[in-house]
Amino acid sequence: MLGDVGAERRPPAVRSSGRRRRRTDHRQHQPGYTGIRFETNIGSREPVERIVELAKAVESHCPVLDIIVNPTPVQGKVILNGEPIHQQEWV
């Protein structure tokens, strides 16, 4: 897809960061972040409009972004020696 918009051969550089919860947070038993940011640097000779179109297409089809932005039920199971020993569901 990058070739379609004339991006240079080097891959885009993606940088992400997040703000971790403070230990004084009342939810200290919940590890994680209170926010996530990302920045994508692209080298290209294409017009800005084409690169914006590319960014929107990637963002609208990114499964990782989707599960972060839209709550997604998760089910997990631990199996030990063929026998389930723990199961959890997060909604």
PyMOL Python script that loads the backbone (N, CA, C, O; Angstrom):
from pymol import cmd

cmd.read_pdbstr("""\
ATOM      1  N   MET A   1       0.822  -1.195   0.000  1.00  0.00           N
ATOM      2  CA  MET A   1       0.000   0.000   0.000  1.00  0.00           C
ATOM      3  C   MET A   1       0.866   1.258   0.000  1.00  0.00           C
ATOM      4  O   MET A   1       0.514   2.250  -0.639  1.00  0.00           O
ATOM      5  N   LEU A   2       1.999   1.228   0.713  1.00  0.00           N
ATOM      6  CA  LEU A   2       2.862   2.394   0.713  1.00  0.00           C
ATOM      7  C   LEU A   2       3.390   2.701  -0.681  1.00  0.00           C
ATOM      8  O   LEU A   2       3.549   3.865  -1.049  1.00  0.00           O
ATOM      9  N   GLY A   3       3.664   1.650  -1.459  1.00  0.00           N
ATOM     10  CA  GLY A   3       4.140   1.873  -2.813  1.00  0.00           C
ATOM     11  C   GLY A   3       3.131   2.626  -3.662  1.00  0.00           C
ATOM     12  O   GLY A   3       3.508   3.361  -4.575  1.00  0.00           O
ATOM     13  N   ASP A   4       1.854   2.447  -3.366  1.00  0.00           N
ATOM     14  CA  ASP A   4       0.806   3.125  -4.107  1.00  0.00           C
ATOM     15  C   ASP A   4       0.808   4.627  -3.884  1.00  0.00           C
ATOM     16  O   ASP A   4       0.306   5.374  -4.724  1.00  0.00           O
ATOM     17  N   VAL A   5       1.362   5.081  -2.768  1.00  0.00           N
ATOM     18  CA  VAL A   5       1.383   6.516  -2.496  1.00  0.00           C
ATOM     19  C   VAL A   5       2.789   7.093  -2.610  1.00  0.00           C
ATOM     20  O   VAL A   5       3.037   8.223  -2.190  1.00  0.00           O
ATOM     21  N   GLY A   6       3.690   6.330  -3.169  1.00  0.00           N
ATOM     22  CA  GLY A   6       5.033   6.839  -3.449  1.00  0.00           C
ATOM     23  C   GLY A   6       5.910   7.039  -2.228  1.00  0.00           C
ATOM     24  O   GLY A   6       6.765   7.924  -2.227  1.00  0.00           O
ATOM     25  N   ALA A   7       5.723   6.256  -1.213  1.00  0.00           N
ATOM     26  CA  ALA A   7       6.569   6.367  -0.033  1.00  0.00           C
ATOM     27  C   ALA A   7       7.966   5.884  -0.376  1.00  0.00           C
ATOM     28  O   ALA A   7       8.142   4.998  -1.211  1.00  0.00           O
ATOM     29  N   GLU A   8       8.953   6.472   0.274  1.00  0.00           N
ATOM     30  CA  GLU A   8      10.330   6.035   0.055  1.00  0.00           C
ATOM     31  C   GLU A   8      10.481   4.602   0.528  1.00  0.00           C
ATOM     32  O   GLU A   8       9.609   4.090   1.230  1.00  0.00           O
ATOM     33  N   ARG A   9      11.563   3.950   0.159  1.00  0.00           N
ATOM     34  CA  ARG A   9      11.753   2.541   0.477  1.00  0.00           C
ATOM     35  C   ARG A   9      11.923   2.270   1.967  1.00  0.00           C
ATOM     36  O   ARG A   9      11.634   1.161   2.418  1.00  0.00           O
ATOM     37  N   ARG A  10      12.377   3.237   2.736  1.00  0.00           N
ATOM     38  CA  ARG A  10      12.512   2.975   4.165  1.00  0.00           C
ATOM     39  C   ARG A  10      11.128   2.925   4.808  1.00  0.00           C
ATOM     40  O   ARG A  10      10.235   3.682   4.425  1.00  0.00           O
ATOM     41  N   PRO A  11      10.951   2.041   5.777  1.00  0.00           N
ATOM     42  CA  PRO A  11       9.631   1.921   6.403  1.00  0.00           C
ATOM     43  C   PRO A  11       9.309   3.148   7.248  1.00  0.00           C
ATOM     44  O   PRO A  11      10.216   3.841   7.709  1.00  0.00           O
ATOM     45  N   PRO A  12       8.025   3.420   7.453  1.00  0.00           N
ATOM     46  CA  PRO A  12       7.658   4.540   8.320  1.00  0.00           C
ATOM     47  C   PRO A  12       8.189   4.303   9.733  1.00  0.00           C
ATOM     48  O   PRO A  12       8.263   3.162  10.189  1.00  0.00           O
ATOM     49  N   ALA A  13       8.548   5.358  10.405  1.00  0.00           N
ATOM     50  CA  ALA A  13       9.004   5.260  11.789  1.00  0.00           C
ATOM     51  C   ALA A  13       7.810   5.539  12.690  1.00  0.00           C
ATOM     52  O   ALA A  13       7.181   6.591  12.583  1.00  0.00           O
ATOM     53  N   VAL A  14       7.499   4.615  13.563  1.00  0.00           N
ATOM     54  CA  VAL A  14       6.377   4.769  14.466  1.00  0.00           C
ATOM     55  C   VAL A  14       6.902   4.881  15.883  1.00  0.00           C
ATOM     56  O   VAL A  14       7.702   4.060  16.329  1.00  0.00           O
ATOM     57  N   ARG A  15       6.449   5.892  16.575  1.00  0.00           N
ATOM     58  CA  ARG A  15       6.841   6.100  17.967  1.00  0.00           C
ATOM     59  C   ARG A  15       5.574   6.175  18.797  1.00  0.00           C
ATOM     60  O   ARG A  15       4.632   6.882  18.442  1.00  0.00           O
ATOM     61  N   SER A  16       5.553   5.451  19.890  1.00  0.00           N
ATOM     62  CA  SER A  16       4.377   5.479  20.754  1.00  0.00           C
ATOM     63  C   SER A  16       4.799   5.754  22.182  1.00  0.00           C
ATOM     64  O   SER A  16       5.940   5.506  22.575  1.00  0.00           O
ATOM     65  N   SER A  17       3.861   6.268  22.943  1.00  0.00           N
ATOM     66  CA  SER A  17       4.131   6.508  24.357  1.00  0.00           C
ATOM     67  C   SER A  17       2.829   6.401  25.122  1.00  0.00           C
ATOM     68  O   SER A  17       1.744   6.506  24.549  1.00  0.00           O
ATOM     69  N   GLY A  18       2.946   6.195  26.398  1.00  0.00           N
ATOM     70  CA  GLY A  18       1.756   6.101  27.223  1.00  0.00           C
ATOM     71  C   GLY A  18       2.041   6.654  28.604  1.00  0.00           C
ATOM     72  O   GLY A  18       3.192   6.731  29.036  1.00  0.00           O
ATOM     73  N   ARG A  19       1.000   7.028  29.275  1.00  0.00           N
ATOM     74  CA  ARG A  19       1.125   7.521  30.644  1.00  0.00           C
ATOM     75  C   ARG A  19       0.684   6.413  31.577  1.00  0.00           C
ATOM     76  O   ARG A  19      -0.497   6.069  31.635  1.00  0.00           O
ATOM     77  N   ARG A  20       1.648   5.851  32.314  1.00  0.00           N
ATOM     78  CA  ARG A  20       1.336   4.759  33.242  1.00  0.00           C
ATOM     79  C   ARG A  20       0.583   5.288  34.440  1.00  0.00           C
ATOM     80  O   ARG A  20       0.774   6.429  34.862  1.00  0.00           O
ATOM     81  N   ARG A  21      -0.277   4.440  34.982  1.00  0.00           N
ATOM     82  CA  ARG A  21      -0.998   4.817  36.193  1.00  0.00           C
ATOM     83  C   ARG A  21      -0.016   4.993  37.344  1.00  0.00           C
ATOM     84  O   ARG A  21       0.958   4.248  37.457  1.00  0.00           O
ATOM     85  N   ARG A  22      -0.269   5.963  38.180  1.00  0.00           N
ATOM     86  CA  ARG A  22       0.563   6.171  39.367  1.00  0.00           C
ATOM     87  C   ARG A  22       0.236   5.119  40.408  1.00  0.00           C
ATOM     88  O   ARG A  22      -0.885   4.615  40.466  1.00  0.00           O
ATOM     89  N   ARG A  23       1.194   4.802  41.207  1.00  0.00           N
ATOM     90  CA  ARG A  23       0.969   3.816  42.267  1.00  0.00           C
ATOM     91  C   ARG A  23      -0.033   4.326  43.298  1.00  0.00           C
ATOM     92  O   ARG A  23      -0.627   3.533  44.028  1.00  0.00           O
ATOM     93  N   THR A  24      -0.222   5.635  43.363  1.00  0.00           N
ATOM     94  CA  THR A  24      -1.190   6.195  44.299  1.00  0.00           C
ATOM     95  C   THR A  24      -2.602   6.172  43.734  1.00  0.00           C
ATOM     96  O   THR A  24      -3.556   6.531  44.424  1.00  0.00           O
ATOM     97  N   ASP A  25      -2.738   5.752  42.484  1.00  0.00           N
ATOM     98  CA  ASP A  25      -4.055   5.655  41.852  1.00  0.00           C
ATOM     99  C   ASP A  25      -4.913   4.658  42.640  1.00  0.00           C
ATOM    100  O   ASP A  25      -4.425   3.604  43.047  1.00  0.00           O
ATOM    101  N   HIS A  26      -6.175   4.988  42.851  1.00  0.00           N
ATOM    102  CA  HIS A  26      -7.063   4.092  43.597  1.00  0.00           C
ATOM    103  C   HIS A  26      -7.244   2.749  42.906  1.00  0.00           C
ATOM    104  O   HIS A  26      -7.709   1.794  43.529  1.00  0.00           O
ATOM    105  N   ARG A  27      -6.885   2.659  41.635  1.00  0.00           N
ATOM    106  CA  ARG A  27      -6.987   1.396  40.899  1.00  0.00           C
ATOM    107  C   ARG A  27      -5.612   0.746  40.788  1.00  0.00           C
ATOM    108  O   ARG A  27      -5.313   0.103  39.782  1.00  0.00           O
ATOM    109  N   GLN A  28      -4.775   0.905  41.806  1.00  0.00           N
ATOM    110  CA  GLN A  28      -3.400   0.441  41.696  1.00  0.00           C
ATOM    111  C   GLN A  28      -3.281  -1.050  41.431  1.00  0.00           C
ATOM    112  O   GLN A  28      -2.229  -1.517  40.994  1.00  0.00           O
ATOM    113  N   HIS A  29      -4.339  -1.802  41.687  1.00  0.00           N
ATOM    114  CA  HIS A  29      -4.289  -3.229  41.367  1.00  0.00           C
ATOM    115  C   HIS A  29      -4.443  -3.465  39.871  1.00  0.00           C
ATOM    116  O   HIS A  29      -4.253  -4.588  39.403  1.00  0.00           O
ATOM    117  N   GLN A  30      -4.784  -2.428  39.115  1.00  0.00           N
ATOM    118  CA  GLN A  30      -4.925  -2.552  37.666  1.00  0.00           C
ATOM    119  C   GLN A  30      -3.691  -1.958  36.984  1.00  0.00           C
ATOM    120  O   GLN A  30      -3.531  -0.738  36.956  1.00  0.00           O
ATOM    121  N   PRO A  31      -2.821  -2.805  36.436  1.00  0.00           N
ATOM    122  CA  PRO A  31      -1.680  -2.263  35.706  1.00  0.00           C
ATOM    123  C   PRO A  31      -2.182  -1.665  34.391  1.00  0.00           C
ATOM    124  O   PRO A  31      -3.243  -2.044  33.894  1.00  0.00           O
ATOM    125  N   GLY A  32      -1.446  -0.768  33.856  1.00  0.00           N
ATOM    126  CA  GLY A  32      -1.847  -0.243  32.554  1.00  0.00           C
ATOM    127  C   GLY A  32      -1.556   1.230  32.398  1.00  0.00           C
ATOM    128  O   GLY A  32      -0.736   1.799  33.120  1.00  0.00           O
ATOM    129  N   TYR A  33      -2.228   1.832  31.459  1.00  0.00           N
ATOM    130  CA  TYR A  33      -1.986   3.211  31.075  1.00  0.00           C
ATOM    131  C   TYR A  33      -3.255   4.031  31.201  1.00  0.00           C
ATOM    132  O   TYR A  33      -4.365   3.510  31.092  1.00  0.00           O
ATOM    133  N   THR A  34      -3.073   5.321  31.432  1.00  0.00           N
ATOM    134  CA  THR A  34      -4.214   6.232  31.449  1.00  0.00           C
ATOM    135  C   THR A  34      -4.382   6.905  30.092  1.00  0.00           C
ATOM    136  O   THR A  34      -5.368   7.606  29.865  1.00  0.00           O
ATOM    137  N   GLY A  35      -3.437   6.700  29.200  1.00  0.00           N
ATOM    138  CA  GLY A  35      -3.519   7.255  27.854  1.00  0.00           C
ATOM    139  C   GLY A  35      -2.415   6.696  26.978  1.00  0.00           C
ATOM    140  O   GLY A  35      -1.376   6.263  27.475  1.00  0.00           O
ATOM    141  N   ILE A  36      -2.642   6.705  25.681  1.00  0.00           N
ATOM    142  CA  ILE A  36      -1.659   6.208  24.711  1.00  0.00           C
ATOM    143  C   ILE A  36      -1.591   7.214  23.576  1.00  0.00           C
ATOM    144  O   ILE A  36      -2.619   7.726  23.133  1.00  0.00           O
ATOM    145  N   ARG A  37      -0.378   7.499  23.102  1.00  0.00           N
ATOM    146  CA  ARG A  37      -0.189   8.382  21.949  1.00  0.00           C
ATOM    147  C   ARG A  37       0.727   7.696  20.952  1.00  0.00           C
ATOM    148  O   ARG A  37       1.607   6.925  21.335  1.00  0.00           O
ATOM    149  N   PHE A  38       0.521   7.977  19.676  1.00  0.00           N
ATOM    150  CA  PHE A  38       1.471   7.468  18.682  1.00  0.00           C
ATOM    151  C   PHE A  38       1.721   8.527  17.625  1.00  0.00           C
ATOM    152  O   PHE A  38       0.908   9.425  17.406  1.00  0.00           O
ATOM    153  N   GLU A  39       2.868   8.397  16.976  1.00  0.00           N
ATOM    154  CA  GLU A  39       3.282   9.319  15.929  1.00  0.00           C
ATOM    155  C   GLU A  39       3.926   8.486  14.829  1.00  0.00           C
ATOM    156  O   GLU A  39       4.782   7.648  15.110  1.00  0.00           O
ATOM    157  N   THR A  40       3.529   8.705  13.591  1.00  0.00           N
ATOM    158  CA  THR A  40       4.094   7.978  12.460  1.00  0.00           C
ATOM    159  C   THR A  40       4.781   8.976  11.542  1.00  0.00           C
ATOM    160  O   THR A  40       4.149   9.912  11.052  1.00  0.00           O
ATOM    161  N   ASN A  41       6.077   8.777  11.308  1.00  0.00           N
ATOM    162  CA  ASN A  41       6.839   9.653  10.419  1.00  0.00           C
ATOM    163  C   ASN A  41       7.048   8.947   9.090  1.00  0.00           C
ATOM    164  O   ASN A  41       7.627   7.861   9.040  1.00  0.00           O
ATOM    165  N   ILE A  42       6.576   9.566   8.010  1.00  0.00           N
ATOM    166  CA  ILE A  42       6.649   8.979   6.671  1.00  0.00           C
ATOM    167  C   ILE A  42       7.451   9.909   5.773  1.00  0.00           C
ATOM    168  O   ILE A  42       7.244  11.122   5.782  1.00  0.00           O
ATOM    169  N   GLY A  43       8.358   9.343   5.005  1.00  0.00           N
ATOM    170  CA  GLY A  43       9.070  10.106   3.988  1.00  0.00           C
ATOM    171  C   GLY A  43       8.432   9.806   2.641  1.00  0.00           C
ATOM    172  O   GLY A  43       8.392   8.646   2.231  1.00  0.00           O
ATOM    173  N   SER A  44       7.934  10.819   1.943  1.00  0.00           N
ATOM    174  CA  SER A  44       7.274  10.594   0.656  1.00  0.00           C
ATOM    175  C   SER A  44       7.260  11.883  -0.162  1.00  0.00           C
ATOM    176  O   SER A  44       7.302  12.986   0.382  1.00  0.00           O
ATOM    177  N   ARG A  45       7.200  11.715  -1.474  1.00  0.00           N
ATOM    178  CA  ARG A  45       7.057  12.862  -2.377  1.00  0.00           C
ATOM    179  C   ARG A  45       5.589  13.084  -2.761  1.00  0.00           C
ATOM    180  O   ARG A  45       5.267  14.003  -3.513  1.00  0.00           O
ATOM    181  N   GLU A  46       4.723  12.244  -2.244  1.00  0.00           N
ATOM    182  CA  GLU A  46       3.302  12.358  -2.567  1.00  0.00           C
ATOM    183  C   GLU A  46       2.692  13.592  -1.908  1.00  0.00           C
ATOM    184  O   GLU A  46       3.213  14.084  -0.907  1.00  0.00           O
ATOM    185  N   PRO A  47       1.590  14.093  -2.466  1.00  0.00           N
ATOM    186  CA  PRO A  47       0.904  15.233  -1.860  1.00  0.00           C
ATOM    187  C   PRO A  47       0.362  14.867  -0.472  1.00  0.00           C
ATOM    188  O   PRO A  47       0.042  13.709  -0.205  1.00  0.00           O
ATOM    189  N   VAL A  48       0.268  15.841   0.377  1.00  0.00           N
ATOM    190  CA  VAL A  48      -0.220  15.648   1.744  1.00  0.00           C
ATOM    191  C   VAL A  48      -1.569  14.926   1.738  1.00  0.00           C
ATOM    192  O   VAL A  48      -1.808  14.062   2.581  1.00  0.00           O
ATOM    193  N   GLU A  49      -2.438  15.267   0.813  1.00  0.00           N
ATOM    194  CA  GLU A  49      -3.776  14.664   0.761  1.00  0.00           C
ATOM    195  C   GLU A  49      -3.703  13.141   0.597  1.00  0.00           C
ATOM    196  O   GLU A  49      -4.498  12.414   1.194  1.00  0.00           O
ATOM    197  N   ARG A  50      -2.760  12.662  -0.203  1.00  0.00           N
ATOM    198  CA  ARG A  50      -2.614  11.209  -0.393  1.00  0.00           C
ATOM    199  C   ARG A  50      -2.124  10.522   0.871  1.00  0.00           C
ATOM    200  O   ARG A  50      -2.561   9.418   1.193  1.00  0.00           O
ATOM    201  N   ILE A  51      -1.221  11.173   1.584  1.00  0.00           N
ATOM    202  CA  ILE A  51      -0.692  10.590   2.819  1.00  0.00           C
ATOM    203  C   ILE A  51      -1.779  10.585   3.896  1.00  0.00           C
ATOM    204  O   ILE A  51      -1.892   9.622   4.655  1.00  0.00           O
ATOM    205  N   VAL A  52      -2.572  11.645   3.966  1.00  0.00           N
ATOM    206  CA  VAL A  52      -3.695  11.683   4.910  1.00  0.00           C
ATOM    207  C   VAL A  52      -4.678  10.562   4.579  1.00  0.00           C
ATOM    208  O   VAL A  52      -5.193   9.898   5.479  1.00  0.00           O
ATOM    209  N   GLU A  53      -4.937  10.352   3.291  1.00  0.00           N
ATOM    210  CA  GLU A  53      -5.824   9.264   2.851  1.00  0.00           C
ATOM    211  C   GLU A  53      -5.266   7.906   3.301  1.00  0.00           C
ATOM    212  O   GLU A  53      -6.015   7.046   3.765  1.00  0.00           O
ATOM    213  N   LEU A  54      -3.965   7.723   3.162  1.00  0.00           N
ATOM    214  CA  LEU A  54      -3.315   6.490   3.603  1.00  0.00           C
ATOM    215  C   LEU A  54      -3.463   6.315   5.118  1.00  0.00           C
ATOM    216  O   LEU A  54      -3.823   5.238   5.593  1.00  0.00           O
ATOM    217  N   ALA A  55      -3.184   7.377   5.865  1.00  0.00           N
ATOM    218  CA  ALA A  55      -3.279   7.303   7.335  1.00  0.00           C
ATOM    219  C   ALA A  55      -4.694   6.928   7.764  1.00  0.00           C
ATOM    220  O   ALA A  55      -4.871   6.085   8.643  1.00  0.00           O
ATOM    221  N   LYS A  56      -5.687   7.539   7.160  1.00  0.00           N
ATOM    222  CA  LYS A  56      -7.075   7.224   7.513  1.00  0.00           C
ATOM    223  C   LYS A  56      -7.427   5.779   7.172  1.00  0.00           C
ATOM    224  O   LYS A  56      -8.138   5.118   7.928  1.00  0.00           O
ATOM    225  N   ALA A  57      -6.931   5.288   6.035  1.00  0.00           N
ATOM    226  CA  ALA A  57      -7.199   3.891   5.643  1.00  0.00           C
ATOM    227  C   ALA A  57      -6.561   2.919   6.636  1.00  0.00           C
ATOM    228  O   ALA A  57      -7.186   1.938   7.039  1.00  0.00           O
ATOM    229  N   VAL A  58      -5.322   3.192   7.025  1.00  0.00           N
ATOM    230  CA  VAL A  58      -4.631   2.320   7.975  1.00  0.00           C
ATOM    231  C   VAL A  58      -5.331   2.353   9.329  1.00  0.00           C
ATOM    232  O   VAL A  58      -5.570   1.304   9.929  1.00  0.00           O
ATOM    233  N   GLU A  59      -5.659   3.539   9.811  1.00  0.00           N
ATOM    234  CA  GLU A  59      -6.328   3.670  11.113  1.00  0.00           C
ATOM    235  C   GLU A  59      -7.685   2.983  11.129  1.00  0.00           C
ATOM    236  O   GLU A  59      -8.068   2.404  12.146  1.00  0.00           O
ATOM    237  N   SER A  60      -8.416   3.035  10.027  1.00  0.00           N
ATOM    238  CA  SER A  60      -9.750   2.431  10.004  1.00  0.00           C
ATOM    239  C   SER A  60      -9.717   0.908   9.878  1.00  0.00           C
ATOM    240  O   SER A  60     -10.743   0.251  10.057  1.00  0.00           O
ATOM    241  N   HIS A  61      -8.532   0.335   9.567  1.00  0.00           N
ATOM    242  CA  HIS A  61      -8.424  -1.112   9.422  1.00  0.00           C
ATOM    243  C   HIS A  61      -7.448  -1.749  10.410  1.00  0.00           C
ATOM    244  O   HIS A  61      -7.113  -2.925  10.276  1.00  0.00           O
ATOM    245  N   CYS A  62      -6.994  -0.985  11.396  1.00  0.00           N
ATOM    246  CA  CYS A  62      -5.995  -1.482  12.348  1.00  0.00           C
ATOM    247  C   CYS A  62      -6.688  -2.215  13.496  1.00  0.00           C
ATOM    248  O   CYS A  62      -7.402  -1.586  14.277  1.00  0.00           O
ATOM    249  N   PRO A  63      -6.491  -3.544  13.618  1.00  0.00           N
ATOM    250  CA  PRO A  63      -7.163  -4.282  14.688  1.00  0.00           C
ATOM    251  C   PRO A  63      -6.686  -3.893  16.083  1.00  0.00           C
ATOM    252  O   PRO A  63      -7.472  -3.937  17.030  1.00  0.00           O
ATOM    253  N   VAL A  64      -5.416  -3.513  16.233  1.00  0.00           N
ATOM    254  CA  VAL A  64      -4.907  -3.127  17.552  1.00  0.00           C
ATOM    255  C   VAL A  64      -5.561  -1.821  18.001  1.00  0.00           C
ATOM    256  O   VAL A  64      -6.004  -1.711  19.144  1.00  0.00           O
ATOM    257  N   LEU A  65      -5.621  -0.844  17.118  1.00  0.00           N
ATOM    258  CA  LEU A  65      -6.287   0.415  17.448  1.00  0.00           C
ATOM    259  C   LEU A  65      -7.754   0.176  17.772  1.00  0.00           C
ATOM    260  O   LEU A  65      -8.298   0.786  18.693  1.00  0.00           O
ATOM    261  N   ASP A  66      -8.390  -0.705  17.023  1.00  0.00           N
ATOM    262  CA  ASP A  66      -9.808  -0.994  17.249  1.00  0.00           C
ATOM    263  C   ASP A  66     -10.062  -1.575  18.636  1.00  0.00           C
ATOM    264  O   ASP A  66     -11.003  -1.157  19.310  1.00  0.00           O
ATOM    265  N   ILE A  67      -9.243  -2.530  19.075  1.00  0.00           N
ATOM    266  CA  ILE A  67      -9.509  -3.131  20.395  1.00  0.00           C
ATOM    267  C   ILE A  67      -9.168  -2.176  21.535  1.00  0.00           C
ATOM    268  O   ILE A  67      -9.686  -2.325  22.642  1.00  0.00           O
ATOM    269  N   ILE A  68      -8.301  -1.196  21.274  1.00  0.00           N
ATOM    270  CA  ILE A  68      -8.003  -0.203  22.301  1.00  0.00           C
ATOM    271  C   ILE A  68      -9.127   0.829  22.390  1.00  0.00           C
ATOM    272  O   ILE A  68      -9.551   1.200  23.484  1.00  0.00           O
ATOM    273  N   VAL A  69      -9.599   1.284  21.249  1.00  0.00           N
ATOM    274  CA  VAL A  69     -10.612   2.346  21.211  1.00  0.00           C
ATOM    275  C   VAL A  69     -12.011   1.821  21.526  1.00  0.00           C
ATOM    276  O   VAL A  69     -12.784   2.496  22.206  1.00  0.00           O
ATOM    277  N   ASN A  70     -12.339   0.642  21.046  1.00  0.00           N
ATOM    278  CA  ASN A  70     -13.668   0.067  21.254  1.00  0.00           C
ATOM    279  C   ASN A  70     -13.567  -1.105  22.224  1.00  0.00           C
ATOM    280  O   ASN A  70     -12.867  -2.081  21.951  1.00  0.00           O
ATOM    281  N   PRO A  71     -14.260  -1.014  23.349  1.00  0.00           N
ATOM    282  CA  PRO A  71     -14.195  -2.124  24.313  1.00  0.00           C
ATOM    283  C   PRO A  71     -14.489  -3.466  23.633  1.00  0.00           C
ATOM    284  O   PRO A  71     -15.469  -3.610  22.902  1.00  0.00           O
ATOM    285  N   THR A  72     -13.628  -4.424  23.890  1.00  0.00           N
ATOM    286  CA  THR A  72     -13.737  -5.739  23.277  1.00  0.00           C
ATOM    287  C   THR A  72     -13.722  -6.797  24.369  1.00  0.00           C
ATOM    288  O   THR A  72     -12.778  -6.854  25.159  1.00  0.00           O
ATOM    289  N   PRO A  73     -14.762  -7.645  24.428  1.00  0.00           N
ATOM    290  CA  PRO A  73     -14.743  -8.726  25.416  1.00  0.00           C
ATOM    291  C   PRO A  73     -13.546  -9.653  25.176  1.00  0.00           C
ATOM    292  O   PRO A  73     -13.201  -9.966  24.037  1.00  0.00           O
ATOM    293  N   VAL A  74     -12.929 -10.079  26.269  1.00  0.00           N
ATOM    294  CA  VAL A  74     -11.766 -10.967  26.191  1.00  0.00           C
ATOM    295  C   VAL A  74     -12.020 -12.169  27.091  1.00  0.00           C
ATOM    296  O   VAL A  74     -12.500 -12.022  28.215  1.00  0.00           O
ATOM    297  N   GLN A  75     -11.699 -13.343  26.596  1.00  0.00           N
ATOM    298  CA  GLN A  75     -11.787 -14.565  27.385  1.00  0.00           C
ATOM    299  C   GLN A  75     -10.411 -15.202  27.416  1.00  0.00           C
ATOM    300  O   GLN A  75      -9.718 -15.256  26.401  1.00  0.00           O
ATOM    301  N   GLY A  76     -10.020 -15.683  28.588  1.00  0.00           N
ATOM    302  CA  GLY A  76      -8.727 -16.337  28.713  1.00  0.00           C
ATOM    303  C   GLY A  76      -8.855 -17.621  29.508  1.00  0.00           C
ATOM    304  O   GLY A  76      -9.724 -17.750  30.370  1.00  0.00           O
ATOM    305  N   LYS A  77      -7.983 -18.564  29.211  1.00  0.00           N
ATOM    306  CA  LYS A  77      -8.011 -19.852  29.878  1.00  0.00           C
ATOM    307  C   LYS A  77      -6.585 -20.343  30.050  1.00  0.00           C
ATOM    308  O   LYS A  77      -5.755 -20.184  29.155  1.00  0.00           O
ATOM    309  N   VAL A  78      -6.300 -20.939  31.203  1.00  0.00           N
ATOM    310  CA  VAL A  78      -5.009 -21.569  31.447  1.00  0.00           C
ATOM    311  C   VAL A  78      -5.250 -23.072  31.509  1.00  0.00           C
ATOM    312  O   VAL A  78      -6.098 -23.548  32.264  1.00  0.00           O
ATOM    313  N   ILE A  79      -4.491 -23.809  30.703  1.00  0.00           N
ATOM    314  CA  ILE A  79      -4.622 -25.260  30.658  1.00  0.00           C
ATOM    315  C   ILE A  79      -3.299 -25.848  31.112  1.00  0.00           C
ATOM    316  O   ILE A  79      -2.246 -25.526  30.560  1.00  0.00           O
ATOM    317  N   LEU A  80      -3.351 -26.705  32.114  1.00  0.00           N
ATOM    318  CA  LEU A  80      -2.155 -27.349  32.651  1.00  0.00           C
ATOM    319  C   LEU A  80      -2.257 -28.848  32.415  1.00  0.00           C
ATOM    320  O   LEU A  80      -3.184 -29.500  32.894  1.00  0.00           O
ATOM    321  N   ASN A  81      -1.311 -29.380  31.684  1.00  0.00           N
ATOM    322  CA  ASN A  81      -1.297 -30.818  31.381  1.00  0.00           C
ATOM    323  C   ASN A  81      -2.619 -31.290  30.793  1.00  0.00           C
ATOM    324  O   ASN A  81      -3.111 -32.369  31.122  1.00  0.00           O
ATOM    325  N   GLY A  82      -3.182 -30.471  29.924  1.00  0.00           N
ATOM    326  CA  GLY A  82      -4.417 -30.841  29.239  1.00  0.00           C
ATOM    327  C   GLY A  82      -5.693 -30.558  30.005  1.00  0.00           C
ATOM    328  O   GLY A  82      -6.784 -30.795  29.486  1.00  0.00           O
ATOM    329  N   GLU A  83      -5.585 -30.057  31.231  1.00  0.00           N
ATOM    330  CA  GLU A  83      -6.771 -29.782  32.050  1.00  0.00           C
ATOM    331  C   GLU A  83      -6.895 -28.277  32.309  1.00  0.00           C
ATOM    332  O   GLU A  83      -5.931 -27.642  32.737  1.00  0.00           O
ATOM    333  N   PRO A  84      -8.078 -27.702  32.053  1.00  0.00           N
ATOM    334  CA  PRO A  84      -8.257 -26.280  32.363  1.00  0.00           C
ATOM    335  C   PRO A  84      -8.195 -26.054  33.878  1.00  0.00           C
ATOM    336  O   PRO A  84      -8.874 -26.739  34.642  1.00  0.00           O
ATOM    337  N   ILE A  85      -7.378 -25.093  34.299  1.00  0.00           N
ATOM    338  CA  ILE A  85      -7.243 -24.810  35.731  1.00  0.00           C
ATOM    339  C   ILE A  85      -7.684 -23.399  36.097  1.00  0.00           C
ATOM    340  O   ILE A  85      -7.884 -23.093  37.272  1.00  0.00           O
ATOM    341  N   HIS A  86      -7.833 -22.550  35.103  1.00  0.00           N
ATOM    342  CA  HIS A  86      -8.236 -21.164  35.380  1.00  0.00           C
ATOM    343  C   HIS A  86      -8.901 -20.599  34.135  1.00  0.00           C
ATOM    344  O   HIS A  86      -8.465 -20.851  33.012  1.00  0.00           O
ATOM    345  N   GLN A  87      -9.956 -19.836  34.349  1.00  0.00           N
ATOM    346  CA  GLN A  87     -10.669 -19.217  33.224  1.00  0.00           C
ATOM    347  C   GLN A  87     -11.146 -17.844  33.680  1.00  0.00           C
ATOM    348  O   GLN A  87     -11.553 -17.679  34.829  1.00  0.00           O
ATOM    349  N   GLN A  88     -11.097 -16.875  32.799  1.00  0.00           N
ATOM    350  CA  GLN A  88     -11.514 -15.515  33.145  1.00  0.00           C
ATOM    351  C   GLN A  88     -12.130 -14.864  31.924  1.00  0.00           C
ATOM    352  O   GLN A  88     -11.760 -15.160  30.788  1.00  0.00           O
ATOM    353  N   GLU A  89     -13.073 -13.974  32.175  1.00  0.00           N
ATOM    354  CA  GLU A  89     -13.682 -13.195  31.099  1.00  0.00           C
ATOM    355  C   GLU A  89     -13.700 -11.741  31.525  1.00  0.00           C
ATOM    356  O   GLU A  89     -14.077 -11.412  32.650  1.00  0.00           O
ATOM    357  N   TRP A  90     -13.290 -10.880  30.621  1.00  0.00           N
ATOM    358  CA  TRP A  90     -13.324  -9.438  30.849  1.00  0.00           C
ATOM    359  C   TRP A  90     -14.274  -8.837  29.834  1.00  0.00           C
ATOM    360  O   TRP A  90     -14.181  -9.124  28.641  1.00  0.00           O
ATOM    361  N   VAL A  91     -15.174  -8.014  30.299  1.00  0.00           N
ATOM    362  CA  VAL A  91     -16.160  -7.403  29.390  1.00  0.00           C
ATOM    363  C   VAL A  91     -16.009  -5.900  29.438  1.00  0.00           C
ATOM    364  O   VAL A  91     -16.737  -5.184  28.751  1.00  0.00           O
TER     365      VAL A  91
END
""", "prot")
cmd.dss("prot")
cmd.show_as("cartoon", "prot")
cmd.util.cbc("prot")
cmd.orient("prot")
